[in-house]
Each structure stands twice: as C-alpha cells, then as structure tokens.
Amino acid sequence: MPNRKEPLRRCVGCMEMKEKINLLRVVFSPNGEYIIDQTGKANGRGAYVCKNSECFIKAQKIKGLERSFKHKIPENIYKELHEVIIEFVK
C-alpha cells in the first residue's frame, strides 16, 4: 500500500504549517470548555501549537489561541498546556 500523506495544520505560535502529529491540539468543545486534546479526535473547534516552549510562549504573547477561538482563554489552560509541552521536551 502507498504511504498516506500526513495532514498539515498551522501552529498558532510560529504560523508554520506542520504535520498534525507534531502539534498539540487545544479544543473549544460544544459545551463551552477548553480541552487539551492529545488524541486529536475530540469534538469541537481546534487550534494547534507546536510541541516546544518557544512556540507556546509566542502563541501566548501574540494571543494566537484567543484569535483562533475568538474567546478569552482561561489562564489555567495556558498553565496546563505549558505542563504538557514540558513533558514532551523531556
């Protein structure tokens, strides 16, 4: 079988198109809560961030997630996302 092409998504920090598998997905679910979706399959509107601290810091500084969702992002989501990124770096 031929190799499947991996879907590309844009990081809200560096604004580069990267393979979906190399990004973390943050979801605004239909019931109005934010979820860090490590499976990539949760229902809702998604935005992607690279799995490195530099992109996370830049996304937070330029409010990339807030622009993507058109909502204010709770501070606890940024803290949780930063903890998940630190785990990937280890």
PyMOL Python script that loads the backbone (N, CA, C, O; Angstrom):
from pymol import cmd

cmd.read_pdbstr("""\
ATOM      1  N   MET A   1       0.830  -1.181   0.000  1.00  0.00           N
ATOM      2  CA  MET A   1       0.000   0.000   0.000  1.00  0.00           C
ATOM      3  C   MET A   1       0.882   1.254   0.000  1.00  0.00           C
ATOM      4  O   MET A   1       1.939   1.280   0.630  1.00  0.00           O
ATOM      5  N   PRO A   2       0.439   2.277  -0.704  1.00  0.00           N
ATOM      6  CA  PRO A   2       1.219   3.521  -0.706  1.00  0.00           C
ATOM      7  C   PRO A   2       1.120   4.221   0.647  1.00  0.00           C
ATOM      8  O   PRO A   2       0.140   4.064   1.376  1.00  0.00           O
ATOM      9  N   ASN A   3       2.155   4.995   0.965  1.00  0.00           N
ATOM     10  CA  ASN A   3       2.159   5.745   2.221  1.00  0.00           C
ATOM     11  C   ASN A   3       1.094   6.836   2.190  1.00  0.00           C
ATOM     12  O   ASN A   3       0.925   7.537   1.191  1.00  0.00           O
ATOM     13  N   ARG A   4       0.374   6.964   3.317  1.00  0.00           N
ATOM     14  CA  ARG A   4      -0.626   8.025   3.422  1.00  0.00           C
ATOM     15  C   ARG A   4       0.069   9.335   3.739  1.00  0.00           C
ATOM     16  O   ARG A   4       1.039   9.378   4.495  1.00  0.00           O
ATOM     17  N   LYS A   5      -0.438  10.384   3.156  1.00  0.00           N
ATOM     18  CA  LYS A   5       0.111  11.701   3.409  1.00  0.00           C
ATOM     19  C   LYS A   5      -0.444  12.221   4.733  1.00  0.00           C
ATOM     20  O   LYS A   5      -1.656  12.203   4.947  1.00  0.00           O
ATOM     21  N   GLU A   6       0.429  12.680   5.615  1.00  0.00           N
ATOM     22  CA  GLU A   6       0.023  13.200   6.922  1.00  0.00           C
ATOM     23  C   GLU A   6      -0.598  14.589   6.752  1.00  0.00           C
ATOM     24  O   GLU A   6      -0.033  15.432   6.055  1.00  0.00           O
ATOM     25  N   PRO A   7      -1.766  14.838   7.385  1.00  0.00           N
ATOM     26  CA  PRO A   7      -2.402  16.154   7.247  1.00  0.00           C
ATOM     27  C   PRO A   7      -1.561  17.258   7.885  1.00  0.00           C
ATOM     28  O   PRO A   7      -0.886  17.038   8.891  1.00  0.00           O
ATOM     29  N   LEU A   8      -1.612  18.438   7.289  1.00  0.00           N
ATOM     30  CA  LEU A   8      -0.882  19.599   7.786  1.00  0.00           C
ATOM     31  C   LEU A   8      -1.825  20.532   8.533  1.00  0.00           C
ATOM     32  O   LEU A   8      -2.990  20.686   8.165  1.00  0.00           O
ATOM     33  N   ARG A   9      -1.300  21.152   9.592  1.00  0.00           N
ATOM     34  CA  ARG A   9      -2.041  22.147  10.363  1.00  0.00           C
ATOM     35  C   ARG A   9      -1.104  23.314  10.653  1.00  0.00           C
ATOM     36  O   ARG A   9       0.117  23.155  10.642  1.00  0.00           O
ATOM     37  N   ARG A  10      -1.683  24.491  10.913  1.00  0.00           N
ATOM     38  CA  ARG A  10      -0.884  25.691  11.183  1.00  0.00           C
ATOM     39  C   ARG A  10      -0.766  25.910  12.694  1.00  0.00           C
ATOM     40  O   ARG A  10      -1.767  25.903  13.411  1.00  0.00           O
ATOM     41  N   CYS A  11       0.460  26.104  13.164  1.00  0.00           N
ATOM     42  CA  CYS A  11       0.720  26.419  14.560  1.00  0.00           C
ATOM     43  C   CYS A  11       0.311  27.872  14.817  1.00  0.00           C
ATOM     44  O   CYS A  11       0.640  28.754  14.024  1.00  0.00           O
ATOM     45  N   VAL A  12      -0.409  28.129  15.925  1.00  0.00           N
ATOM     46  CA  VAL A  12      -0.848  29.489  16.228  1.00  0.00           C
ATOM     47  C   VAL A  12       0.280  30.330  16.828  1.00  0.00           C
ATOM     48  O   VAL A  12       0.097  31.525  17.061  1.00  0.00           O
ATOM     49  N   GLY A  13       1.442  29.724  17.080  1.00  0.00           N
ATOM     50  CA  GLY A  13       2.600  30.461  17.598  1.00  0.00           C
ATOM     51  C   GLY A  13       3.516  30.926  16.484  1.00  0.00           C
ATOM     52  O   GLY A  13       3.696  32.127  16.279  1.00  0.00           O
ATOM     53  N   CYS A  14       4.099  29.971  15.760  1.00  0.00           N
ATOM     54  CA  CYS A  14       5.058  30.310  14.707  1.00  0.00           C
ATOM     55  C   CYS A  14       4.405  30.505  13.350  1.00  0.00           C
ATOM     56  O   CYS A  14       5.056  30.973  12.416  1.00  0.00           O
ATOM     57  N   MET A  15       3.125  30.152  13.223  1.00  0.00           N
ATOM     58  CA  MET A  15       2.353  30.289  11.987  1.00  0.00           C
ATOM     59  C   MET A  15       2.885  29.433  10.839  1.00  0.00           C
ATOM     60  O   MET A  15       2.623  29.734   9.674  1.00  0.00           O
ATOM     61  N   GLU A  16       3.623  28.382  11.150  1.00  0.00           N
ATOM     62  CA  GLU A  16       4.139  27.481  10.124  1.00  0.00           C
ATOM     63  C   GLU A  16       3.219  26.276   9.989  1.00  0.00           C
ATOM     64  O   GLU A  16       2.617  25.823  10.962  1.00  0.00           O
ATOM     65  N   MET A  17       3.122  25.765   8.766  1.00  0.00           N
ATOM     66  CA  MET A  17       2.364  24.548   8.509  1.00  0.00           C
ATOM     67  C   MET A  17       3.257  23.355   8.867  1.00  0.00           C
ATOM     68  O   MET A  17       4.385  23.238   8.388  1.00  0.00           O
ATOM     69  N   LYS A  18       2.725  22.479   9.717  1.00  0.00           N
ATOM     70  CA  LYS A  18       3.477  21.302  10.143  1.00  0.00           C
ATOM     71  C   LYS A  18       2.544  20.097  10.141  1.00  0.00           C
ATOM     72  O   LYS A  18       1.322  20.237  10.093  1.00  0.00           O
ATOM     73  N   GLU A  19       3.144  18.913  10.195  1.00  0.00           N
ATOM     74  CA  GLU A  19       2.335  17.701  10.253  1.00  0.00           C
ATOM     75  C   GLU A  19       1.563  17.671  11.562  1.00  0.00           C
ATOM     76  O   GLU A  19       2.088  18.021  12.619  1.00  0.00           O
ATOM     77  N   LYS A  20       0.323  17.253  11.475  1.00  0.00           N
ATOM     78  CA  LYS A  20      -0.590  17.239  12.616  1.00  0.00           C
ATOM     79  C   LYS A  20      -0.010  16.469  13.800  1.00  0.00           C
ATOM     80  O   LYS A  20      -0.224  16.843  14.953  1.00  0.00           O
ATOM     81  N   ILE A  21       0.712  15.412  13.520  1.00  0.00           N
ATOM     82  CA  ILE A  21       1.258  14.570  14.587  1.00  0.00           C
ATOM     83  C   ILE A  21       2.301  15.312  15.428  1.00  0.00           C
ATOM     84  O   ILE A  21       2.551  14.927  16.570  1.00  0.00           O
ATOM     85  N   ASN A  22       2.911  16.365  14.885  1.00  0.00           N
ATOM     86  CA  ASN A  22       3.938  17.123  15.588  1.00  0.00           C
ATOM     87  C   ASN A  22       3.388  18.314  16.362  1.00  0.00           C
ATOM     88  O   ASN A  22       4.158  19.122  16.882  1.00  0.00           O
ATOM     89  N   LEU A  23       2.073  18.431  16.445  1.00  0.00           N
ATOM     90  CA  LEU A  23       1.439  19.564  17.108  1.00  0.00           C
ATOM     91  C   LEU A  23       0.515  19.097  18.227  1.00  0.00           C
ATOM     92  O   LEU A  23       0.048  17.958  18.229  1.00  0.00           O
ATOM     93  N   LEU A  24       0.260  19.992  19.179  1.00  0.00           N
ATOM     94  CA  LEU A  24      -0.734  19.749  20.226  1.00  0.00           C
ATOM     95  C   LEU A  24      -2.017  20.467  19.849  1.00  0.00           C
ATOM     96  O   LEU A  24      -1.980  21.576  19.315  1.00  0.00           O
ATOM     97  N   ARG A  25      -3.142  19.843  20.123  1.00  0.00           N
ATOM     98  CA  ARG A  25      -4.434  20.430  19.774  1.00  0.00           C
ATOM     99  C   ARG A  25      -5.151  20.914  21.023  1.00  0.00           C
ATOM    100  O   ARG A  25      -5.273  20.181  22.004  1.00  0.00           O
ATOM    101  N   VAL A  26      -5.621  22.150  20.979  1.00  0.00           N
ATOM    102  CA  VAL A  26      -6.467  22.701  22.029  1.00  0.00           C
ATOM    103  C   VAL A  26      -7.860  22.812  21.428  1.00  0.00           C
ATOM    104  O   VAL A  26      -8.022  23.327  20.321  1.00  0.00           O
ATOM    105  N   VAL A  27      -8.872  22.328  22.158  1.00  0.00           N
ATOM    106  CA  VAL A  27     -10.232  22.256  21.636  1.00  0.00           C
ATOM    107  C   VAL A  27     -11.177  23.114  22.479  1.00  0.00           C
ATOM    108  O   VAL A  27     -11.134  23.090  23.709  1.00  0.00           O
ATOM    109  N   PHE A  28     -12.027  23.870  21.788  1.00  0.00           N
ATOM    110  CA  PHE A  28     -13.149  24.541  22.437  1.00  0.00           C
ATOM    111  C   PHE A  28     -14.352  23.656  22.162  1.00  0.00           C
ATOM    112  O   PHE A  28     -14.883  23.643  21.051  1.00  0.00           O
ATOM    113  N   SER A  29     -14.780  22.916  23.179  1.00  0.00           N
ATOM    114  CA  SER A  29     -15.813  21.899  22.985  1.00  0.00           C
ATOM    115  C   SER A  29     -17.199  22.524  22.836  1.00  0.00           C
ATOM    116  O   SER A  29     -17.401  23.680  23.208  1.00  0.00           O
ATOM    117  N   PRO A  30     -18.152  21.767  22.297  1.00  0.00           N
ATOM    118  CA  PRO A  30     -19.512  22.276  22.118  1.00  0.00           C
ATOM    119  C   PRO A  30     -20.192  22.712  23.422  1.00  0.00           C
ATOM    120  O   PRO A  30     -21.098  23.545  23.401  1.00  0.00           O
ATOM    121  N   ASN A  31     -19.754  22.146  24.562  1.00  0.00           N
ATOM    122  CA  ASN A  31     -20.355  22.560  25.834  1.00  0.00           C
ATOM    123  C   ASN A  31     -19.617  23.735  26.475  1.00  0.00           C
ATOM    124  O   ASN A  31     -19.873  24.066  27.632  1.00  0.00           O
ATOM    125  N   GLY A  32     -18.701  24.370  25.733  1.00  0.00           N
ATOM    126  CA  GLY A  32     -18.080  25.613  26.169  1.00  0.00           C
ATOM    127  C   GLY A  32     -16.850  25.503  27.035  1.00  0.00           C
ATOM    128  O   GLY A  32     -16.494  26.469  27.709  1.00  0.00           O
ATOM    129  N   GLU A  33     -16.185  24.358  27.043  1.00  0.00           N
ATOM    130  CA  GLU A  33     -14.962  24.238  27.838  1.00  0.00           C
ATOM    131  C   GLU A  33     -13.754  23.994  26.940  1.00  0.00           C
ATOM    132  O   GLU A  33     -13.881  23.477  25.830  1.00  0.00           O
ATOM    133  N   TYR A  34     -12.588  24.374  27.437  1.00  0.00           N
ATOM    134  CA  TYR A  34     -11.345  24.182  26.703  1.00  0.00           C
ATOM    135  C   TYR A  34     -10.693  22.892  27.164  1.00  0.00           C
ATOM    136  O   TYR A  34     -10.638  22.600  28.359  1.00  0.00           O
ATOM    137  N   ILE A  35     -10.196  22.117  26.196  1.00  0.00           N
ATOM    138  CA  ILE A  35      -9.588  20.820  26.472  1.00  0.00           C
ATOM    139  C   ILE A  35      -8.276  20.741  25.704  1.00  0.00           C
ATOM    140  O   ILE A  35      -8.203  21.160  24.548  1.00  0.00           O
ATOM    141  N   ILE A  36      -7.242  20.206  26.343  1.00  0.00           N
ATOM    142  CA  ILE A  36      -6.013  19.893  25.622  1.00  0.00           C
ATOM    143  C   ILE A  36      -6.174  18.467  25.123  1.00  0.00           C
ATOM    144  O   ILE A  36      -6.168  17.516  25.904  1.00  0.00           O
ATOM    145  N   ASP A  37      -6.318  18.335  23.818  1.00  0.00           N
ATOM    146  CA  ASP A  37      -6.668  17.071  23.178  1.00  0.00           C
ATOM    147  C   ASP A  37      -5.419  16.398  22.634  1.00  0.00           C
ATOM    148  O   ASP A  37      -4.935  16.753  21.560  1.00  0.00           O
ATOM    149  N   GLN A  38      -4.897  15.428  23.374  1.00  0.00           N
ATOM    150  CA  GLN A  38      -3.697  14.735  22.925  1.00  0.00           C
ATOM    151  C   GLN A  38      -4.008  13.628  21.933  1.00  0.00           C
ATOM    152  O   GLN A  38      -3.101  13.111  21.281  1.00  0.00           O
ATOM    153  N   THR A  39      -5.288  13.251  21.807  1.00  0.00           N
ATOM    154  CA  THR A  39      -5.663  12.218  20.846  1.00  0.00           C
ATOM    155  C   THR A  39      -5.926  12.814  19.464  1.00  0.00           C
ATOM    156  O   THR A  39      -5.796  12.120  18.456  1.00  0.00           O
ATOM    157  N   GLY A  40      -6.292  14.090  19.411  1.00  0.00           N
ATOM    158  CA  GLY A  40      -6.605  14.737  18.146  1.00  0.00           C
ATOM    159  C   GLY A  40      -7.979  14.388  17.606  1.00  0.00           C
ATOM    160  O   GLY A  40      -8.265  14.630  16.433  1.00  0.00           O
ATOM    161  N   LYS A  41      -8.834  13.820  18.451  1.00  0.00           N
ATOM    162  CA  LYS A  41     -10.131  13.362  17.974  1.00  0.00           C
ATOM    163  C   LYS A  41     -11.319  13.941  18.740  1.00  0.00           C
ATOM    164  O   LYS A  41     -12.462  13.574  18.463  1.00  0.00           O
ATOM    165  N   ALA A  42     -11.075  14.832  19.694  1.00  0.00           N
ATOM    166  CA  ALA A  42     -12.171  15.386  20.495  1.00  0.00           C
ATOM    167  C   ALA A  42     -13.048  16.289  19.639  1.00  0.00           C
ATOM    168  O   ALA A  42     -12.569  16.947  18.716  1.00  0.00           O
ATOM    169  N   ASN A  43     -14.339  16.310  19.958  1.00  0.00           N
ATOM    170  CA  ASN A  43     -15.284  17.159  19.237  1.00  0.00           C
ATOM    171  C   ASN A  43     -15.079  18.618  19.608  1.00  0.00           C
ATOM    172  O   ASN A  43     -14.786  18.943  20.758  1.00  0.00           O
ATOM    173  N   GLY A  44     -15.234  19.486  18.628  1.00  0.00           N
ATOM    174  CA  GLY A  44     -15.151  20.917  18.870  1.00  0.00           C
ATOM    175  C   GLY A  44     -14.164  21.595  17.951  1.00  0.00           C
ATOM    176  O   GLY A  44     -13.500  20.955  17.136  1.00  0.00           O
ATOM    177  N   ARG A  45     -14.082  22.900  18.098  1.00  0.00           N
ATOM    178  CA  ARG A  45     -13.175  23.721  17.293  1.00  0.00           C
ATOM    179  C   ARG A  45     -11.762  23.558  17.828  1.00  0.00           C
ATOM    180  O   ARG A  45     -11.541  23.688  19.032  1.00  0.00           O
ATOM    181  N   GLY A  46     -10.808  23.276  16.960  1.00  0.00           N
ATOM    182  CA  GLY A  46      -9.441  23.032  17.389  1.00  0.00           C
ATOM    183  C   GLY A  46      -8.456  24.069  16.889  1.00  0.00           C
ATOM    184  O   GLY A  46      -8.640  24.665  15.828  1.00  0.00           O
ATOM    185  N   ALA A  47      -7.409  24.273  17.669  1.00  0.00           N
ATOM    186  CA  ALA A  47      -6.279  25.107  17.280  1.00  0.00           C
ATOM    187  C   ALA A  47      -5.023  24.337  17.684  1.00  0.00           C
ATOM    188  O   ALA A  47      -5.038  23.566  18.644  1.00  0.00           O
ATOM    189  N   TYR A  48      -3.955  24.552  16.954  1.00  0.00           N
ATOM    190  CA  TYR A  48      -2.753  23.749  17.138  1.00  0.00           C
ATOM    191  C   TYR A  48      -1.571  24.611  17.552  1.00  0.00           C
ATOM    192  O   TYR A  48      -1.442  25.767  17.147  1.00  0.00           O
ATOM    193  N   VAL A  49      -0.698  24.004  18.383  1.00  0.00           N
ATOM    194  CA  VAL A  49       0.520  24.653  18.839  1.00  0.00           C
ATOM    195  C   VAL A  49       1.647  23.638  18.762  1.00  0.00           C
ATOM    196  O   VAL A  49       1.436  22.464  19.065  1.00  0.00           O
ATOM    197  N   CYS A  50       2.835  24.064  18.364  1.00  0.00           N
ATOM    198  CA  CYS A  50       3.994  23.171  18.308  1.00  0.00           C
ATOM    199  C   CYS A  50       4.308  22.630  19.694  1.00  0.00           C
ATOM    200  O   CYS A  50       3.951  23.229  20.708  1.00  0.00           O
ATOM    201  N   LYS A  51       4.978  21.497  19.718  1.00  0.00           N
ATOM    202  CA  LYS A  51       5.331  20.856  20.982  1.00  0.00           C
ATOM    203  C   LYS A  51       6.664  21.374  21.507  1.00  0.00           C
ATOM    204  O   LYS A  51       7.509  20.595  21.946  1.00  0.00           O
ATOM    205  N   ASN A  52       6.852  22.699  21.460  1.00  0.00           N
ATOM    206  CA  ASN A  52       8.059  23.280  22.044  1.00  0.00           C
ATOM    207  C   ASN A  52       7.725  24.581  22.761  1.00  0.00           C
ATOM    208  O   ASN A  52       6.735  25.244  22.452  1.00  0.00           O
ATOM    209  N   SER A  53       8.566  24.928  23.717  1.00  0.00           N
ATOM    210  CA  SER A  53       8.298  26.089  24.572  1.00  0.00           C
ATOM    211  C   SER A  53       8.314  27.402  23.811  1.00  0.00           C
ATOM    212  O   SER A  53       7.542  28.306  24.129  1.00  0.00           O
ATOM    213  N   GLU A  54       9.186  27.526  22.804  1.00  0.00           N
ATOM    214  CA  GLU A  54       9.285  28.780  22.068  1.00  0.00           C
ATOM    215  C   GLU A  54       7.964  29.131  21.375  1.00  0.00           C
ATOM    216  O   GLU A  54       7.502  30.270  21.444  1.00  0.00           O
ATOM    217  N   CYS A  55       7.370  28.153  20.716  1.00  0.00           N
ATOM    218  CA  CYS A  55       6.093  28.399  20.032  1.00  0.00           C
ATOM    219  C   CYS A  55       4.978  28.667  21.035  1.00  0.00           C
ATOM    220  O   CYS A  55       4.111  29.507  20.794  1.00  0.00           O
ATOM    221  N   PHE A  56       4.999  27.958  22.156  1.00  0.00           N
ATOM    222  CA  PHE A  56       3.987  28.185  23.179  1.00  0.00           C
ATOM    223  C   PHE A  56       4.064  29.616  23.702  1.00  0.00           C
ATOM    224  O   PHE A  56       3.044  30.294  23.817  1.00  0.00           O
ATOM    225  N   ILE A  57       5.266  30.071  24.016  1.00  0.00           N
ATOM    226  CA  ILE A  57       5.447  31.431  24.536  1.00  0.00           C
ATOM    227  C   ILE A  57       5.018  32.458  23.507  1.00  0.00           C
ATOM    228  O   ILE A  57       4.367  33.448  23.842  1.00  0.00           O
ATOM    229  N   LYS A  58       5.384  32.224  22.251  1.00  0.00           N
ATOM    230  CA  LYS A  58       4.990  33.154  21.191  1.00  0.00           C
ATOM    231  C   LYS A  58       3.472  33.156  21.002  1.00  0.00           C
ATOM    232  O   LYS A  58       2.876  34.220  20.831  1.00  0.00           O
ATOM    233  N   ALA A  59       2.839  31.979  21.031  1.00  0.00           N
ATOM    234  CA  ALA A  59       1.381  31.882  20.888  1.00  0.00           C
ATOM    235  C   ALA A  59       0.681  32.629  22.014  1.00  0.00           C
ATOM    236  O   ALA A  59      -0.337  33.283  21.790  1.00  0.00           O
ATOM    237  N   GLN A  60       1.221  32.533  23.212  1.00  0.00           N
ATOM    238  CA  GLN A  60       0.635  33.235  24.354  1.00  0.00           C
ATOM    239  C   GLN A  60       0.835  34.741  24.213  1.00  0.00           C
ATOM    240  O   GLN A  60      -0.066  35.520  24.520  1.00  0.00           O
ATOM    241  N   LYS A  61       2.004  35.146  23.753  1.00  0.00           N
ATOM    242  CA  LYS A  61       2.319  36.572  23.609  1.00  0.00           C
ATOM    243  C   LYS A  61       1.459  37.239  22.535  1.00  0.00           C
ATOM    244  O   LYS A  61       0.951  38.341  22.741  1.00  0.00           O
ATOM    245  N   ILE A  62       1.297  36.573  21.390  1.00  0.00           N
ATOM    246  CA  ILE A  62       0.527  37.179  20.297  1.00  0.00           C
ATOM    247  C   ILE A  62      -0.951  36.803  20.351  1.00  0.00           C
ATOM    248  O   ILE A  62      -1.722  37.158  19.459  1.00  0.00           O
ATOM    249  N   LYS A  63      -1.344  36.075  21.413  1.00  0.00           N
ATOM    250  CA  LYS A  63      -2.736  35.665  21.638  1.00  0.00           C
ATOM    251  C   LYS A  63      -3.284  34.850  20.460  1.00  0.00           C
ATOM    252  O   LYS A  63      -4.406  35.064  19.999  1.00  0.00           O
ATOM    253  N   GLY A  64      -2.461  33.915  19.993  1.00  0.00           N
ATOM    254  CA  GLY A  64      -2.840  33.069  18.859  1.00  0.00           C
ATOM    255  C   GLY A  64      -4.064  32.211  19.129  1.00  0.00           C
ATOM    256  O   GLY A  64      -4.933  32.077  18.268  1.00  0.00           O
ATOM    257  N   LEU A  65      -4.137  31.630  20.320  1.00  0.00           N
ATOM    258  CA  LEU A  65      -5.303  30.803  20.656  1.00  0.00           C
ATOM    259  C   LEU A  65      -6.559  31.652  20.767  1.00  0.00           C
ATOM    260  O   LEU A  65      -7.629  31.248  20.310  1.00  0.00           O
ATOM    261  N   GLU A  66      -6.431  32.819  21.368  1.00  0.00           N
ATOM    262  CA  GLU A  66      -7.592  33.702  21.522  1.00  0.00           C
ATOM    263  C   GLU A  66      -8.119  34.171  20.173  1.00  0.00           C
ATOM    264  O   GLU A  66      -9.330  34.281  19.981  1.00  0.00           O
ATOM    265  N   ARG A  67      -7.215  34.448  19.239  1.00  0.00           N
ATOM    266  CA  ARG A  67      -7.649  34.841  17.893  1.00  0.00           C
ATOM    267  C   ARG A  67      -8.322  33.675  17.185  1.00  0.00           C
ATOM    268  O   ARG A  67      -9.308  33.863  16.473  1.00  0.00           O
ATOM    269  N   SER A  68      -7.798  32.485  17.374  1.00  0.00           N
ATOM    270  CA  SER A  68      -8.354  31.318  16.707  1.00  0.00           C
ATOM    271  C   SER A  68      -9.766  30.994  17.208  1.00  0.00           C
ATOM    272  O   SER A  68     -10.649  30.660  16.418  1.00  0.00           O
ATOM    273  N   PHE A  69      -9.969  31.097  18.517  1.00  0.00           N
ATOM    274  CA  PHE A  69     -11.267  30.763  19.097  1.00  0.00           C
ATOM    275  C   PHE A  69     -12.206  31.954  19.216  1.00  0.00           C
ATOM    276  O   PHE A  69     -13.404  31.786  19.448  1.00  0.00           O
ATOM    277  N   LYS A  70     -11.661  33.162  19.056  1.00  0.00           N
ATOM    278  CA  LYS A  70     -12.447  34.396  19.226  1.00  0.00           C
ATOM    279  C   LYS A  70     -13.057  34.470  20.622  1.00  0.00           C
ATOM    280  O   LYS A  70     -14.176  34.950  20.805  1.00  0.00           O
ATOM    281  N   HIS A  71     -12.290  33.979  21.609  1.00  0.00           N
ATOM    282  CA  HIS A  71     -12.696  33.986  23.020  1.00  0.00           C
ATOM    283  C   HIS A  71     -11.458  34.221  23.873  1.00  0.00           C
ATOM    284  O   HIS A  71     -10.334  33.973  23.436  1.00  0.00           O
ATOM    285  N   LYS A  72     -11.669  34.693  25.071  1.00  0.00           N
ATOM    286  CA  LYS A  72     -10.591  34.809  26.055  1.00  0.00           C
ATOM    287  C   LYS A  72     -10.270  33.413  26.573  1.00  0.00           C
ATOM    288  O   LYS A  72     -11.173  32.659  26.937  1.00  0.00           O
ATOM    289  N   ILE A  73      -8.988  33.067  26.607  1.00  0.00           N
ATOM    290  CA  ILE A  73      -8.555  31.753  27.067  1.00  0.00           C
ATOM    291  C   ILE A  73      -8.243  31.843  28.563  1.00  0.00           C
ATOM    292  O   ILE A  73      -7.481  32.716  28.976  1.00  0.00           O
ATOM    293  N   PRO A  74      -8.821  30.954  29.384  1.00  0.00           N
ATOM    294  CA  PRO A  74      -8.528  30.965  30.824  1.00  0.00           C
ATOM    295  C   PRO A  74      -7.041  30.686  31.087  1.00  0.00           C
ATOM    296  O   PRO A  74      -6.409  29.908  30.371  1.00  0.00           O
ATOM    297  N   GLU A  75      -6.505  31.323  32.109  1.00  0.00           N
ATOM    298  CA  GLU A  75      -5.086  31.177  32.449  1.00  0.00           C
ATOM    299  C   GLU A  75      -4.722  29.734  32.779  1.00  0.00           C
ATOM    300  O   GLU A  75      -3.606  29.298  32.499  1.00  0.00           O
ATOM    301  N   ASN A  76      -5.664  28.981  33.378  1.00  0.00           N
ATOM    302  CA  ASN A  76      -5.356  27.594  33.729  1.00  0.00           C
ATOM    303  C   ASN A  76      -5.112  26.730  32.486  1.00  0.00           C
ATOM    304  O   ASN A  76      -4.376  25.746  32.563  1.00  0.00           O
ATOM    305  N   ILE A  77      -5.709  27.074  31.359  1.00  0.00           N
ATOM    306  CA  ILE A  77      -5.460  26.329  30.111  1.00  0.00           C
ATOM    307  C   ILE A  77      -4.022  26.557  29.655  1.00  0.00           C
ATOM    308  O   ILE A  77      -3.346  25.621  29.229  1.00  0.00           O
ATOM    309  N   TYR A  78      -3.555  27.807  29.746  1.00  0.00           N
ATOM    310  CA  TYR A  78      -2.161  28.086  29.388  1.00  0.00           C
ATOM    311  C   TYR A  78      -1.203  27.320  30.308  1.00  0.00           C
ATOM    312  O   TYR A  78      -0.200  26.782  29.840  1.00  0.00           O
ATOM    313  N   LYS A  79      -1.500  27.267  31.598  1.00  0.00           N
ATOM    314  CA  LYS A  79      -0.639  26.536  32.537  1.00  0.00           C
ATOM    315  C   LYS A  79      -0.628  25.048  32.215  1.00  0.00           C
ATOM    316  O   LYS A  79       0.429  24.418  32.196  1.00  0.00           O
ATOM    317  N   GLU A  80      -1.805  24.493  31.964  1.00  0.00           N
ATOM    318  CA  GLU A  80      -1.911  23.066  31.642  1.00  0.00           C
ATOM    319  C   GLU A  80      -1.187  22.748  30.331  1.00  0.00           C
ATOM    320  O   GLU A  80      -0.497  21.734  30.231  1.00  0.00           O
ATOM    321  N   LEU A  81      -1.346  23.604  29.341  1.00  0.00           N
ATOM    322  CA  LEU A  81      -0.679  23.411  28.055  1.00  0.00           C
ATOM    323  C   LEU A  81       0.834  23.475  28.218  1.00  0.00           C
ATOM    324  O   LEU A  81       1.558  22.686  27.611  1.00  0.00           O
ATOM    325  N   HIS A  82       1.313  24.402  29.028  1.00  0.00           N
ATOM    326  CA  HIS A  82       2.755  24.520  29.266  1.00  0.00           C
ATOM    327  C   HIS A  82       3.297  23.266  29.950  1.00  0.00           C
ATOM    328  O   HIS A  82       4.389  22.809  29.612  1.00  0.00           O
ATOM    329  N   GLU A  83       2.555  22.705  30.904  1.00  0.00           N
ATOM    330  CA  GLU A  83       2.975  21.469  31.565  1.00  0.00           C
ATOM    331  C   GLU A  83       3.049  20.306  30.581  1.00  0.00           C
ATOM    332  O   GLU A  83       3.977  19.500  30.645  1.00  0.00           O
ATOM    333  N   VAL A  84       2.089  20.213  29.681  1.00  0.00           N
ATOM    334  CA  VAL A  84       2.089  19.142  28.675  1.00  0.00           C
ATOM    335  C   VAL A  84       3.295  19.308  27.745  1.00  0.00           C
ATOM    336  O   VAL A  84       3.947  18.322  27.400  1.00  0.00           O
ATOM    337  N   ILE A  85       3.592  20.524  27.344  1.00  0.00           N
ATOM    338  CA  ILE A  85       4.746  20.780  26.458  1.00  0.00           C
ATOM    339  C   ILE A  85       6.045  20.424  27.161  1.00  0.00           C
ATOM    340  O   ILE A  85       6.942  19.856  26.540  1.00  0.00           O
ATOM    341  N   ILE A  86       6.164  20.745  28.440  1.00  0.00           N
ATOM    342  CA  ILE A  86       7.370  20.397  29.194  1.00  0.00           C
ATOM    343  C   ILE A  86       7.553  18.881  29.225  1.00  0.00           C
ATOM    344  O   ILE A  86       8.681  18.396  29.140  1.00  0.00           O
ATOM    345  N   GLU A  87       6.466  18.134  29.344  1.00  0.00           N
ATOM    346  CA  GLU A  87       6.554  16.663  29.337  1.00  0.00           C
ATOM    347  C   GLU A  87       7.072  16.145  27.993  1.00  0.00           C
ATOM    348  O   GLU A  87       7.820  15.168  27.957  1.00  0.00           O
ATOM    349  N   PHE A  88       6.680  16.794  26.880  1.00  0.00           N
ATOM    350  CA  PHE A  88       7.163  16.360  25.564  1.00  0.00           C
ATOM    351  C   PHE A  88       8.642  16.643  25.392  1.00  0.00           C
ATOM    352  O   PHE A  88       9.343  15.884  24.723  1.00  0.00           O
ATOM    353  N   VAL A  89       9.124  17.718  25.982  1.00  0.00           N
ATOM    354  CA  VAL A  89      10.527  18.100  25.833  1.00  0.00           C
ATOM    355  C   VAL A  89      11.444  17.116  26.560  1.00  0.00           C
ATOM    356  O   VAL A  89      12.570  16.875  26.126  1.00  0.00           O
ATOM    357  N   LYS A  90      10.958  16.549  27.667  1.00  0.00           N
ATOM    358  CA  LYS A  90      11.794  15.619  28.461  1.00  0.00           C
ATOM    359  C   LYS A  90      12.182  14.395  27.700  1.00  0.00           C
ATOM    360  O   LYS A  90      12.878  13.531  28.233  1.00  0.00           O
TER     361      LYS A  90
END
""", "prot")
cmd.dss("prot")
cmd.show_as("cartoon", "prot")
cmd.util.cbc("prot")
cmd.orient("prot")
